Amino acid sequence: HAIQETAWEVNTEVLQFVDWLQGEGSESPMGFSKYAETGLKLTRDEFDALSKGEKREIVHQNSERKARKAKRAAIESRVGLVREISETGSAFYQPMFLDFRGRVYPKNSMFNNQADHWSKGLMMFSQGTALRATGLNALKIHTATTWGHDKLQLEDRIAWVDDNLEMLTAVAESYEYASGALVSADEPLAAYAATLDV
């Protein structure tokens, strides 16, 4: 019940970054267009006239395009839900359930704090609190983890953030820089959200 009573809200700064990635930044390293790609249209006779290597390449390109289309549709569906929630301007809550082992999971599979980096980055606690030294260190550990340094010892993750403050500041200040730098992160959108808080 305590978990279900935790209020969440949409991280509007991250949502603005996602809007940029779908629009002006769609050609950037992390960007993606919300518009469908047009594929190569061949008649059966034109396809049959191709060499085996050309046919393989066409099939590979179509397969890649379908995968991007599916990913784009899944992201757009999630982002659409996030926009609806954001427009209400109010906090939201996550209904939870226990599985047979006693583990806690959200009932909503599309947008929750246990989902992929898109969800994690687009949501935050509705009621924040001032960070003391312990809380700041926890934030630094989380930030380094989302950037892919989860195998480092905790003190080394804190040191990684301290050593990379200039890069992290550049990520927080520039969408263009962020979209290039975040490609190497394990959880790009969650890393972006954490970086904004550091």
Summary of the structure (lengths in Angstrom):
residues: 198
radius of gyration: 20.4
end to end distance: 30.2
largest distance: 69.4
contacts: 529
relative contact order: 0.16
helix: 57%
strand: 7%
